[in-house]
Amino acid sequence: MENKDDKGQGNSNDHANNFVEIIVNDETFKIHRGRRSVAEIKAAGEVPQVDKLEQVIDGVLKPLDDNGSVVIKGGEEFKSHVPSGGAS
């Protein structure tokens, strides 16, 4: 028999437990755990979609592709900045 909890179809408290905290630009935000697109992370962290997002991993900034995704477990940290370069 299949365990429905493995598919996230448990009681209403399970839905609340799927939220974790991440840090974006030194502020804490809540987001669903699991694989999230960079666009979803930007939206959750109130980052303009045109800005670039980087993940802080072991104190090092790792650029994220706007079309990419990140597995969110809770506690991840991100920094955003306006895109640099371009035609003048």
Buried (B, 14 or more C-beta within 10 A) or exposed (E): EEEEEEEEEEEEEEEEEEBBEBBBBEEEBEBBBEEBBBBBBBBBBEBEEEBBBBBEEEEEBEEBEBEEBBEBEEEBBBBBEEEEEEEE
